[in-house]
């Protein structure tokens, strides 16, 4: 049976897509506004990748902690 803590995994993929895609879209928009193409697109894409990876790590850590605590009961 699927434990409730495992439902925390649902947001991992969405979070990665949100941060990476959002960073790329924001960078592209700022490049168009300031004429710095592709500098800001790459910068915000990289920042989105870092933030998305950190958020995925945090979510996965919370799920593993919850699963370990449930297993000890």
Backbone atoms as SQL, in Angstrom:
CREATE TABLE atoms (id INTEGER PRIMARY KEY, chain TEXT, resi INTEGER, resn TEXT, atom TEXT, x REAL, y REAL, z REAL);
INSERT INTO atoms VALUES
  (1, 'A', 1, 'UNK', 'N', 0.838, -1.189, 0.000),
  (2, 'A', 1, 'UNK', 'CA', 0.000, 0.000, 0.000),
  (3, 'A', 1, 'UNK', 'C', 0.886, 1.256, 0.000),
  (4, 'A', 2, 'UNK', 'N', 0.459, 2.257, -0.720),
  (5, 'A', 2, 'UNK', 'CA', 1.211, 3.509, -0.831),
  (6, 'A', 2, 'UNK', 'C', 1.036, 4.332, 0.432),
  (7, 'A', 3, 'UNK', 'N', 2.128, 4.700, 1.042),
  (8, 'A', 3, 'UNK', 'CA', 2.067, 5.500, 2.261),
  (9, 'A', 3, 'UNK', 'C', 1.771, 6.952, 1.912),
  (10, 'A', 4, 'UNK', 'N', 1.062, 7.669, 2.804),
  (11, 'A', 4, 'UNK', 'CA', 0.736, 9.077, 2.521),
  (12, 'A', 4, 'UNK', 'C', 1.961, 9.955, 2.306),
  (13, 'A', 5, 'UNK', 'N', 3.074, 9.659, 2.959),
  (14, 'A', 5, 'UNK', 'CA', 4.277, 10.484, 2.790),
  (15, 'A', 5, 'UNK', 'C', 4.794, 10.428, 1.355),
  (16, 'A', 6, 'UNK', 'N', 4.525, 9.340, 0.658),
  (17, 'A', 6, 'UNK', 'CA', 4.998, 9.201, -0.720),
  (18, 'A', 6, 'UNK', 'C', 4.302, 10.174, -1.662),
  (19, 'A', 7, 'UNK', 'N', 3.150, 10.689, -1.247),
  (20, 'A', 7, 'UNK', 'CA', 2.465, 11.666, -2.092),
  (21, 'A', 7, 'UNK', 'C', 3.256, 12.966, -2.213),
  (22, 'A', 8, 'UNK', 'N', 4.237, 13.158, -1.338),
  (23, 'A', 8, 'UNK', 'CA', 5.109, 14.323, -1.442),
  (24, 'A', 8, 'UNK', 'C', 5.970, 14.301, -2.688),
  (25, 'A', 9, 'UNK', 'N', 6.093, 13.132, -3.308),
  (26, 'A', 9, 'UNK', 'CA', 6.891, 13.008, -4.531),
  (27, 'A', 9, 'UNK', 'C', 6.200, 13.634, -5.742),
  (28, 'A', 10, 'UNK', 'N', 4.900, 13.828, -5.633),
  (29, 'A', 10, 'UNK', 'CA', 4.136, 14.355, -6.770),
  (30, 'A', 10, 'UNK', 'C', 4.660, 15.721, -7.199),
  (31, 'A', 11, 'UNK', 'N', 5.041, 16.544, -6.240),
  (32, 'A', 11, 'UNK', 'CA', 5.471, 17.897, -6.554),
  (33, 'A', 11, 'UNK', 'C', 6.898, 18.028, -7.037),
  (34, 'A', 12, 'UNK', 'N', 7.685, 16.970, -6.987),
  (35, 'A', 12, 'UNK', 'CA', 9.102, 17.078, -7.356),
  (36, 'A', 12, 'UNK', 'C', 9.256, 17.440, -8.832),
  (37, 'A', 13, 'UNK', 'N', 8.603, 16.709, -9.702),
  (38, 'A', 13, 'UNK', 'CA', 8.707, 16.992, -11.138),
  (39, 'A', 13, 'UNK', 'C', 8.134, 18.345, -11.503),
  (40, 'A', 14, 'UNK', 'N', 6.987, 18.669, -10.895),
  (41, 'A', 14, 'UNK', 'CA', 6.381, 19.971, -11.163),
  (42, 'A', 14, 'UNK', 'C', 7.297, 21.092, -10.711),
  (43, 'A', 15, 'UNK', 'N', 7.908, 20.918, -9.561),
  (44, 'A', 15, 'UNK', 'CA', 8.805, 21.933, -9.026),
  (45, 'A', 15, 'UNK', 'C', 10.001, 22.159, -9.949),
  (46, 'A', 16, 'UNK', 'N', 10.609, 21.072, -10.409),
  (47, 'A', 16, 'UNK', 'CA', 11.740, 21.191, -11.332),
  (48, 'A', 16, 'UNK', 'C', 11.320, 21.914, -12.611),
  (49, 'A', 17, 'UNK', 'N', 10.195, 21.505, -13.177),
  (50, 'A', 17, 'UNK', 'CA', 9.718, 22.136, -14.406),
  (51, 'A', 17, 'UNK', 'C', 9.401, 23.611, -14.183),
  (52, 'A', 18, 'UNK', 'N', 8.806, 23.927, -13.042),
  (53, 'A', 18, 'UNK', 'CA', 8.435, 25.311, -12.745),
  (54, 'A', 18, 'UNK', 'C', 9.664, 26.202, -12.654),
  (55, 'A', 19, 'UNK', 'N', 10.656, 25.784, -11.871),
  (56, 'A', 19, 'UNK', 'CA', 11.838, 26.620, -11.685),
  (57, 'A', 19, 'UNK', 'C', 12.683, 26.731, -12.956),
  (58, 'A', 20, 'UNK', 'N', 12.896, 25.618, -13.646),
  (59, 'A', 20, 'UNK', 'CA', 13.718, 25.651, -14.852),
  (60, 'A', 20, 'UNK', 'C', 12.999, 26.395, -15.971),
  (61, 'A', 21, 'UNK', 'N', 11.747, 26.041, -16.203),
  (62, 'A', 21, 'UNK', 'CA', 10.972, 26.717, -17.248),
  (63, 'A', 21, 'UNK', 'C', 10.744, 28.182, -16.933),
  (64, 'A', 22, 'UNK', 'N', 10.419, 28.463, -15.674),
  (65, 'A', 22, 'UNK', 'CA', 10.209, 29.857, -15.268),
  (66, 'A', 22, 'UNK', 'C', 11.464, 30.693, -15.417),
  (67, 'A', 23, 'UNK', 'N', 12.602, 30.120, -15.057),
  (68, 'A', 23, 'UNK', 'CA', 13.863, 30.844, -15.212),
  (69, 'A', 23, 'UNK', 'C', 14.174, 31.128, -16.673),
  (70, 'A', 24, 'UNK', 'N', 13.939, 30.142, -17.528),
  (71, 'A', 24, 'UNK', 'CA', 14.200, 30.333, -18.956),
  (72, 'A', 24, 'UNK', 'C', 13.266, 31.384, -19.554),
  (73, 'A', 25, 'UNK', 'N', 11.999, 31.328, -19.188),
  (74, 'A', 25, 'UNK', 'CA', 11.024, 32.297, -19.712),
  (75, 'A', 25, 'UNK', 'C', 11.345, 33.697, -19.219),
  (76, 'A', 26, 'UNK', 'N', 11.652, 33.826, -17.924),
  (77, 'A', 26, 'UNK', 'CA', 11.996, 35.137, -17.379),
  (78, 'A', 26, 'UNK', 'C', 13.267, 35.685, -18.022),
  (79, 'A', 27, 'UNK', 'N', 14.276, 34.837, -18.171),
  (80, 'A', 27, 'UNK', 'CA', 15.518, 35.268, -18.798),
  (81, 'A', 27, 'UNK', 'C', 15.319, 35.688, -20.240),
  (82, 'A', 28, 'UNK', 'N', 14.494, 34.942, -20.962),
  (83, 'A', 28, 'UNK', 'CA', 14.207, 35.283, -22.368),
  (84, 'A', 28, 'UNK', 'C', 13.509, 36.635, -22.464),
  (85, 'A', 29, 'UNK', 'N', 12.550, 36.849, -21.562),
  (86, 'A', 29, 'UNK', 'CA', 11.819, 38.129, -21.557),
  (87, 'A', 29, 'UNK', 'C', 12.769, 39.290, -21.232),
  (88, 'A', 30, 'UNK', 'N', 13.623, 39.096, -20.225),
  (89, 'A', 30, 'UNK', 'CA', 14.572, 40.149, -19.863),
  (90, 'A', 30, 'UNK', 'C', 15.596, 40.390, -20.969),
  (91, 'A', 31, 'UNK', 'N', 16.022, 39.341, -21.659),
  (92, 'A', 31, 'UNK', 'CA', 16.933, 39.511, -22.798),
  (93, 'A', 31, 'UNK', 'C', 16.281, 40.358, -23.887),
  (94, 'A', 32, 'UNK', 'N', 15.009, 40.111, -24.151),
  (95, 'A', 32, 'UNK', 'CA', 14.302, 40.909, -25.149),
  (96, 'A', 32, 'UNK', 'C', 14.166, 42.362, -24.730),
  (97, 'A', 33, 'UNK', 'N', 13.978, 42.575, -23.441),
  (98, 'A', 33, 'UNK', 'CA', 13.804, 43.932, -22.921),
  (99, 'A', 33, 'UNK', 'C', 15.113, 44.720, -22.936),
  (100, 'A', 34, 'UNK', 'N', 16.227, 44.056, -22.601),
  (101, 'A', 34, 'UNK', 'CA', 17.510, 44.743, -22.489),
  (102, 'A', 34, 'UNK', 'C', 18.458, 44.486, -23.656),
  (103, 'A', 35, 'UNK', 'N', 18.099, 43.596, -24.569),
  (104, 'A', 35, 'UNK', 'CA', 18.947, 43.308, -25.721),
  (105, 'A', 35, 'UNK', 'C', 20.252, 42.612, -25.369),
  (106, 'A', 36, 'UNK', 'N', 20.205, 41.709, -24.411),
  (107, 'A', 36, 'UNK', 'CA', 21.412, 41.027, -23.955),
  (108, 'A', 36, 'UNK', 'C', 21.417, 39.550, -24.326),
  (109, 'A', 37, 'UNK', 'N', 20.656, 39.174, -25.321),
  (110, 'A', 37, 'UNK', 'CA', 20.480, 37.764, -25.685),
  (111, 'A', 37, 'UNK', 'C', 21.802, 37.077, -25.952),
  (112, 'A', 38, 'UNK', 'N', 22.089, 35.943, -25.465),
  (113, 'A', 38, 'UNK', 'CA', 21.354, 34.998, -24.611),
  (114, 'A', 38, 'UNK', 'C', 21.826, 35.013, -23.160),
  (115, 'A', 39, 'UNK', 'N', 22.489, 36.072, -22.728),
  (116, 'A', 39, 'UNK', 'CA', 23.132, 36.094, -21.420),
  (117, 'A', 39, 'UNK', 'C', 22.139, 35.856, -20.282),
  (118, 'A', 40, 'UNK', 'N', 21.067, 36.635, -20.229),
  (119, 'A', 40, 'UNK', 'CA', 20.121, 36.508, -19.129),
  (120, 'A', 40, 'UNK', 'C', 19.313, 35.216, -19.211),
  (121, 'A', 41, 'UNK', 'N', 19.058, 34.739, -20.424),
  (122, 'A', 41, 'UNK', 'CA', 18.359, 33.464, -20.567),
  (123, 'A', 41, 'UNK', 'C', 19.180, 32.351, -19.937),
  (124, 'A', 42, 'UNK', 'N', 20.452, 32.303, -20.251),
  (125, 'A', 42, 'UNK', 'CA', 21.319, 31.270, -19.689),
  (126, 'A', 42, 'UNK', 'C', 21.494, 31.443, -18.180),
  (127, 'A', 43, 'UNK', 'N', 21.622, 32.672, -17.732),
  (128, 'A', 43, 'UNK', 'CA', 21.787, 32.933, -16.304),
  (129, 'A', 43, 'UNK', 'C', 20.570, 32.461, -15.515),
  (130, 'A', 44, 'UNK', 'N', 19.383, 32.858, -15.969),
  (131, 'A', 44, 'UNK', 'CA', 18.170, 32.474, -15.244),
  (132, 'A', 44, 'UNK', 'C', 17.841, 30.992, -15.431),
  (133, 'A', 45, 'UNK', 'N', 18.221, 30.412, -16.540),
  (134, 'A', 45, 'UNK', 'CA', 18.061, 28.972, -16.723),
  (135, 'A', 45, 'UNK', 'C', 18.925, 28.229, -15.710),
  (136, 'A', 46, 'UNK', 'N', 20.151, 28.664, -15.538),
  (137, 'A', 46, 'UNK', 'CA', 21.055, 28.055, -14.561),
  (138, 'A', 46, 'UNK', 'C', 20.544, 28.252, -13.138),
  (139, 'A', 47, 'UNK', 'N', 20.073, 29.465, -12.824),
  (140, 'A', 47, 'UNK', 'CA', 19.518, 29.716, -11.498),
  (141, 'A', 47, 'UNK', 'C', 18.279, 28.858, -11.251),
  (142, 'A', 48, 'UNK', 'N', 17.443, 28.704, -12.260),
  (143, 'A', 48, 'UNK', 'CA', 16.269, 27.846, -12.143),
  (144, 'A', 48, 'UNK', 'C', 16.655, 26.399, -11.909),
  (145, 'A', 49, 'UNK', 'N', 17.710, 25.956, -12.578),
  (146, 'A', 49, 'UNK', 'CA', 18.199, 24.596, -12.376),
  (147, 'A', 49, 'UNK', 'C', 18.700, 24.400, -10.940),
  (148, 'A', 50, 'UNK', 'N', 19.424, 25.383, -10.428),
  (149, 'A', 50, 'UNK', 'CA', 19.908, 25.298, -9.045),
  (150, 'A', 50, 'UNK', 'C', 18.758, 25.299, -8.044),
  (151, 'A', 51, 'UNK', 'N', 17.830, 26.240, -8.213),
  (152, 'A', 51, 'UNK', 'CA', 16.700, 26.316, -7.290),
  (153, 'A', 51, 'UNK', 'C', 15.814, 25.083, -7.378),
  (154, 'A', 52, 'UNK', 'N', 15.569, 24.607, -8.585),
  (155, 'A', 52, 'UNK', 'CA', 14.753, 23.409, -8.765),
  (156, 'A', 52, 'UNK', 'C', 15.406, 22.185, -8.161),
  (157, 'A', 53, 'UNK', 'N', 16.706, 22.059, -8.320),
  (158, 'A', 53, 'UNK', 'CA', 17.425, 20.926, -7.738),
  (159, 'A', 53, 'UNK', 'C', 17.407, 20.982, -6.217),
  (160, 'A', 54, 'UNK', 'N', 17.593, 22.162, -5.655),
  (161, 'A', 54, 'UNK', 'CA', 17.539, 22.301, -4.205),
  (162, 'A', 54, 'UNK', 'C', 16.142, 21.970, -3.682),
  (163, 'A', 55, 'UNK', 'N', 15.117, 22.459, -4.358),
  (164, 'A', 55, 'UNK', 'CA', 13.754, 22.188, -3.918),
  (165, 'A', 55, 'UNK', 'C', 13.429, 20.706, -4.031),
  (166, 'A', 56, 'UNK', 'N', 13.870, 20.064, -5.096),
  (167, 'A', 56, 'UNK', 'CA', 13.648, 18.617, -5.246),
  (168, 'A', 56, 'UNK', 'C', 14.371, 17.855, -4.144),
  (169, 'A', 57, 'UNK', 'N', 15.598, 18.246, -3.822),
  (170, 'A', 57, 'UNK', 'CA', 16.345, 17.616, -2.738),
  (171, 'A', 57, 'UNK', 'C', 15.597, 17.768, -1.419),
  (172, 'A', 58, 'UNK', 'N', 15.108, 18.979, -1.145),
  (173, 'A', 58, 'UNK', 'CA', 14.395, 19.245, 0.095),
  (174, 'A', 58, 'UNK', 'C', 13.126, 18.397, 0.193),
  (175, 'A', 59, 'UNK', 'N', 12.377, 18.329, -0.901),
  (176, 'A', 59, 'UNK', 'CA', 11.151, 17.527, -0.907),
  (177, 'A', 59, 'UNK', 'C', 11.451, 16.047, -0.717),
  (178, 'A', 60, 'UNK', 'N', 12.459, 15.552, -1.399),
  (179, 'A', 60, 'UNK', 'CA', 12.821, 14.140, -1.271),
  (180, 'A', 60, 'UNK', 'C', 13.321, 13.820, 0.136),
  (181, 'A', 61, 'UNK', 'N', 14.086, 14.730, 0.713),
  (182, 'A', 61, 'UNK', 'CA', 14.564, 14.538, 2.082),
  (183, 'A', 61, 'UNK', 'C', 13.396, 14.454, 3.060),
  (184, 'A', 62, 'UNK', 'N', 12.400, 15.306, 2.890),
  (185, 'A', 62, 'UNK', 'CA', 11.228, 15.279, 3.758),
  (186, 'A', 62, 'UNK', 'C', 10.455, 13.971, 3.615),
  (187, 'A', 63, 'UNK', 'N', 10.321, 13.478, 2.392),
  (188, 'A', 63, 'UNK', 'CA', 9.608, 12.221, 2.163),
  (189, 'A', 63, 'UNK', 'C', 10.354, 11.057, 2.797),
  (190, 'A', 64, 'UNK', 'N', 11.665, 11.017, 2.606),
  (191, 'A', 64, 'UNK', 'CA', 12.457, 9.920, 3.180),
  (192, 'A', 64, 'UNK', 'C', 12.388, 9.967, 4.705),
  (193, 'A', 65, 'UNK', 'N', 12.473, 11.152, 5.284),
  (194, 'A', 65, 'UNK', 'CA', 12.368, 11.294, 6.737),
  (195, 'A', 65, 'UNK', 'C', 11.017, 10.798, 7.230),
  (196, 'A', 66, 'UNK', 'N', 9.944, 11.184, 6.547),
  (197, 'A', 66, 'UNK', 'CA', 8.601, 10.757, 6.946),
  (198, 'A', 66, 'UNK', 'C', 8.446, 9.244, 6.806),
  (199, 'A', 67, 'UNK', 'N', 8.986, 8.678, 5.741),
  (200, 'A', 67, 'UNK', 'CA', 8.893, 7.229, 5.560),
  (201, 'A', 67, 'UNK', 'C', 9.684, 6.485, 6.632),
  (202, 'A', 68, 'UNK', 'N', 10.838, 7.003, 6.993),
  (203, 'A', 68, 'UNK', 'CA', 11.632, 6.378, 8.050),
  (204, 'A', 68, 'UNK', 'C', 10.927, 6.452, 9.400),
  (205, 'A', 69, 'UNK', 'N', 10.276, 7.575, 9.678),
  (206, 'A', 69, 'UNK', 'CA', 9.561, 7.730, 10.943),
  (207, 'A', 69, 'UNK', 'C', 8.342, 6.802, 10.987),
  (208, 'A', 70, 'UNK', 'N', 7.661, 6.646, 9.869),
  (209, 'A', 70, 'UNK', 'CA', 6.493, 5.759, 9.810),
  (210, 'A', 70, 'UNK', 'C', 6.900, 4.299, 9.970),
  (211, 'A', 71, 'UNK', 'N', 8.069, 3.955, 9.472),
  (212, 'A', 71, 'UNK', 'CA', 8.542, 2.581, 9.555),
  (213, 'A', 71, 'UNK', 'C', 8.958, 2.168, 10.960),
  (214, 'A', 72, 'UNK', 'N', 9.292, 3.138, 11.777),
  (215, 'A', 72, 'UNK', 'CA', 9.752, 2.858, 13.147),
  (216, 'A', 72, 'UNK', 'C', 8.611, 2.700, 14.129),
  (217, 'A', 73, 'UNK', 'N', 7.398, 3.069, 13.747),
  (218, 'A', 73, 'UNK', 'CA', 6.262, 3.008, 14.678),
  (219, 'A', 73, 'UNK', 'C', 5.803, 1.613, 14.929);
